[in-house]
Amino acid sequence: MDIFDRRQVGMSNAHPLADRVFRVAHVVALVALILAIVAGVKQSKFSDSDAIATSVSLRKATAVLLLALIIVLALATAFFASRIRSVLDGDRLLVYAAAASLPFLLIREIDIMLVAFSSSSVFHGLHQNVYVLAFMAYLMEYCAAVIFVTAGLRTKGFKKVTATHTADHTKDVELRQQETGVSHARRT
């Protein structure tokens, strides 16, 4: 999601998404992470049936929150891809990487939903089929990670970001890329 924050800076004159969308997405991701951790801790208490029931409910809530998060990320990726000409040259690769990773993340999310809501023994939370776990979970996460690591290594960083306010309340943002020394000025 930090990639989308960076995209926001580079598209300052192209109808940027509201900062609130990113803040909400970050909060949803944190809440999902916390719920998943609590669910895992509760599930480890095999003798307590209330803890196991709570764990199942928390897993379901986590799955739904992660589904909402992936939908927001897909919409943000589509937004940035539709305005690819407004994206800084060095960052276009990040938009492509986000788009390329979405199918892998979607398959991972399907696995999460099946583990949370399915009663099939193949998707049981504690005893999930090893092949399903390997291909729907681990392999999908690995593919998405490789895509983003590769894109991150090939993306040029910003050397300096300065912002000044002029008399007519416009904001000049000057972004200089480290490797090329090219300066891009944007007005909002």
N, C-alpha and C positions, 0 to 999 in steps of 0.2 A: 504494500500500500504506500510505502514511502516513495516508490517510483511514481505513483500518481501525484504525490505532493510535488515532486520535482517537475513533472509534466505541467503542473499548474503554473509554476514560475515561468516556464518557457512559452506559455500560451497566454500571456497577460493581456493581449489585446484581442483574443479570440473567444469571447464569451466564456470565461473560465467558470468551472463548477464552483459552487459555493463551498467555502471552507467548512461549513457545517456538515456537508455530506461526508467529508473526510474525517471530521471529528466523530461523527456518529459511527462511521465504519470502524474506526479505531476502537471506540468503546464497545461495539458489538463483538469485535475480535477478542478484546480483553475479557469480556464477560463470558464468551464461549470457552476461552482457555481456562478461566477460573472454574467454570462449571464442569469442564472435562476433568480437571485435576481432582475436584471434590468427588465427582462420580467414580473416578478410579480408586480413590481412598475408601469411599463407602463400599465399593464392590469387593474390596479385599477382605471385608469382614463377613466371611461366609456364614458364621453362626447366627448373625443378627438379620432376621428376615425384614425388619423395617429398614435397615441400612441398604439391603439389596434392592428393595422396592424404591427407595429414594435414589439409588444409583441408576436404576432403569429410567426413572423420570428425568433425572439430570442429563443422562445420555440423549434422551429424546429432545430435550430443550436445547442441548448443545448442537445436535444435528440440524434442528430447525434454524438456529442462529447462524450456523455455518452456511446453510443453504441461502439464507437471506444475504449473507456477506458475499457469496460467490455471484449472486445475481447483481448486486451493486458493483462488484468488480467487472463483471461482463458488460454492464451498461456503461461504466466509466471507460472501459477499453473501446467500446463501440463509439462513444463520444469523441475520444481522442483520435481514433482511426478515421472518423469522418472529417476531422479537421487536421489531417496529417500535414498539410502545407503550412499550418501555423506552428507546428512543432519545430523546435530547433533541430538543425541538421544532425547534430551529434546525439540527439535523444530519440530520433525516429526508431532506432533499433529497439529501444525499450518498449515502445508501443507494439511493435511487431512481436517482441518476445512475450508480452502480456497476452496478445491474441493467440500466439502459438501454444501457450501453456494452458489456456482455458479448457480445451478438450481433456487434457490430463487431469486437471483439477476437478472437472465435472465427473469423471469416472471415479475419482477418489471420493467425491461427495456422495455419489450413488452408493459406494461401499459404506460410507458412514451412515447414510439413511437406512440401508438394509440391515446393518448391525443394530441400529437403534430400534427399528420398527418391525423387523422380520422375526417370525417365530421358527424359521427354518434352522436346522442344525448346521447348515453350511455357513450361516452368518451369525452364529451364536457368539456373543461378545467375548466370552472366556475361551471358547474352544472353536474359533473360526477355522474353517478349512485352510490348511497351510498354502495351497495353491491360489485360492481366492485372495488370501491375505497378501501373498507375494506379488500377484499381478494387479489386483485392484487397489492395493494400498501402497506398498513399498515401491513398486516399479513406477507408478504414476507420480508419486512424490519425487522420486529420483529424476524422472524426465523433466518435470517442471523446474526442479532445482538446477539441472544442467542447462536448461534453456536460459534461465535468469543469470546464472553465473557466467555463461558464455557472453550473453548480452552485456552484462556489467563490465566484464573485462574488455570488451570492445568499445564501450561507450566512453566518450571523452568527458572529463570532468570540467567543472567550472572553476576558473581561477579566482574570480572576484565578482561579487554581486553588490552593486550600490544602488540606492534609491534616493531620489531627491524630489521634493515637492516644489512645483513652480507656482507662480502667482495665480494662474488660472486653475489651480487644484488638479493638474494632471500629474502623473507620476512617471518619471523616466526610470526605467530599469535597464541597466547596462550589464550585459552578460558577456564575459570574455572567456573563450574556451582556451584551456591550457595549451594544448598541442598546436593549434592553428594560430592563436593570437587574434582570431577574428572577433570583432565586436558586433554584437547585435543589440540594437536599441529598440525598445518596445514602449508604446504609450497606451495608458489606460484612461 
